[in-house]
Amino acid sequence: YWPHLPKVDGHQTFSPDGTRLLTDRYPDRFYEQTIQLYSERGLESEFGPFVPEARYFGPTRCDLHPRWDETGRYISFDSTHDGGRAVYLLDLEQS
């Protein structure tokens, strides 16, 4: 929708009020994954990098799949960066 959005694949979702876009990035060559938050002005925030343990490379990787709560204040995401699969919560007002 906005010309400055990344030209890479990821899991995108609009905020509940439709003013921001959240996306994750697939692992780069260093296996780092990030979550990016965009507005119509461009990139607002980037969270990460989240780097999984080697056992989660390749077919067992864990995509972040970021998602909003209904208020738009919190983002939850899946990750293996702490050594196991878990769901994490980011408070955008505290970040």
N, C-alpha and C positions, 0 to 999 in steps of 0.2 A: 504493500500500500504506500509505503514511503520509499523514495529513491535511495536513501542511504542504508537500507537494511542489508545485512550480509547476504552475499551471493552463495552461501554454503547451506548444506542440508542440516536440519536440526528439528527439534520438536517445539513449534511455536504455539503460543497461546496469548490471546488478548486479555488485558486486565478486565475486571468486572465492569468498570465504567467505559471501557473501550479506548482509553487514551494512551495506554502503554502496551508494548509487546515484549513478551518474555520468551527467550529461546536458549537452548543448550547448544553446545558445539560438540561434535564427535571428537574422539581423541585425536590429538595432533601427533606428529612423529615422535614426540617425547611422552606420549600417552596422557598428556594433560587435557582435562576437560574443563570448560568454563560455562557459567550461566551469564547471559547478557540481558540487560534491561534497556529497551529503547523507548523513546517518545518521538513525536513528530519532529523534534529538533535534532535527533540523533541518539548515539549511545549515551545513556545516563550513568549506568553502573555496570561493573563486571565483577562477578564473584568467582573465587577459585584462585589458582587452579586446583582441581581435585584430581589426584593421581592415585590410581588403584595399585594394589600389590600385583606382582607379575602373574599370579594365578588367575587374575581377572582380565587378562589381555585376550584378544581374539574373540572366539565364539562365546566365551563366558563373561564378556564385558557387561558392564551395567551402564546403560544410558541414563542420564540424569533425569529426564522427563520432568522438568520443572512445571509446577502448577500453582495457581493462585488459591487463596482462601476466598470466601465470598465477600470479604471487606476490601480486598486489595492491599492489605497491610502485610500479610505473610505469604511466603513462598515455601512450598515443600518440594523436596527433590530426593531421588534415590541416589545412593552412591556406595562405593566400596573403598573409599579413600582411608577409612580407619581400620581396614583389615577384614571386615565382614560386610554383608549387605544390610543396609539400614535406610530409614527415611529420616531426613533432616529438615529442620524448620529455620528459615531466615525471617527475622523481623526487619522489614524495610525501614522502620522508623528508628531502629537501633544500629543500622549498618552504616 
